[in-house]
Amino acid sequence: MFAGIDTLVVNQLSGKWLAIVILMLVWKLAWVAVALYRSLQLKQKTWFVILFIASFVLNDLGILAIIYLILTTGQKPKQDKPPKPKKKIKTKKR
C-alpha cells in the first residue's frame, strides 16, 4: 500500500524533532500574521502581496516579516480624509 509523503515524513520524525518543526511553524505563522495585519493597517498593498506570497513560497522562518515589522515600526496607520462638505447654492427668495 502506498503512503503519502506527509505520512512518511511524520513517521520519520521522532517526538523531539516533530516538536521542533511544529514550534518553527508556529513561530513563522505568528510573525507573518502580525506583518500582514500591519501591512493592512498601513494600507500597503504591495507589501501585503509580497508577504502573503512569500509566506507560502519561502521557508525563511518569518525573517522577511520581521524585517518588514522593523522597517515600519514608527509608522502610523493612514487616516481616511473626511469628504469635503458640499457647497450649498444660495437661492434668492422673492
C-alpha positions in Angstrom: 0.0 0.0 0.0 1.4 3.5 -0.9 1.7 6.0 1.8 1.7 9.7 1.1 4.8 11.8 1.5 3.4 13.5 4.5 2.8 10.2 6.3 6.4 9.2 5.6 7.8 12.4 6.9 5.8 12.3 10.1 6.8 8.6 10.6 10.5 9.6 10.2 10.4 12.4 12.7 10.8 11.4 16.3 8.9 13.2 19.0 11.6 15.8 19.7 12.1 16.7 16.0 8.4 16.9 15.4 8.0 19.3 18.3 10.8 21.5 16.8 9.1 21.5 13.4 5.8 22.5 14.9 7.4 25.2 17.0 9.1 26.6 13.9 5.8 26.6 12.1 4.0 28.4 14.9 6.9 30.9 15.1 6.7 31.7 11.4 2.9 31.9 11.3 2.9 34.3 14.2 5.4 36.7 12.6 3.7 36.6 9.2 0.3 37.2 10.7 1.5 40.3 12.6 3.3 41.6 9.5 0.2 41.0 7.3 -2.0 42.8 9.8 0.4 45.7 9.9 0.5 46.0 6.1 -3.3 46.1 6.0 -3.4 48.8 8.7 -0.8 50.9 6.8 -2.6 50.3 3.5 0.5 48.9 1.8 -1.0 46.5 -0.7 2.3 45.7 -2.3 3.9 44.6 1.0 0.8 42.6 1.8 1.1 40.7 -1.5 4.8 40.2 -1.1 4.5 38.9 2.5 1.5 36.7 1.6 3.1 35.0 -1.3 6.5 34.7 0.4 4.8 33.0 3.4 3.9 30.1 1.1 7.0 30.1 -1.2 9.9 30.8 1.2 10.8 28.9 4.2 12.5 31.8 5.9 11.1 31.3 9.5 9.5 34.7 9.3 12.6 36.7 8.7 11.1 38.7 5.9 8.1 39.5 8.1 10.4 40.5 11.0 12.4 42.8 8.6 9.1 44.4 7.4 8.0 45.0 11.0 11.3 46.6 11.9 11.1 48.9 8.9 7.6 50.0 9.7 7.9 50.4 13.4 7.4 54.2 13.7 4.7 54.4 11.0 1.1 55.1 12.0 -1.9 53.9 10.0 -3.1 56.4 7.4 -6.5 58.0 8.2 -9.0 58.4 5.5 -9.7 62.1 4.9 -13.3 63.1 5.6 -15.2 64.2 2.5 -15.4 67.9 1.9 -18.8 69.3 2.6 -20.8 70.2 -0.4 -21.3 73.9 -1.0 -24.9 74.9 -0.7 -26.2 77.0 -3.5 -27.9 80.1 -2.2 -31.1 81.0 -4.0 -32.8 84.4 -3.7 -36.2 84.4 -2.2 -38.8 86.6 -3.8 
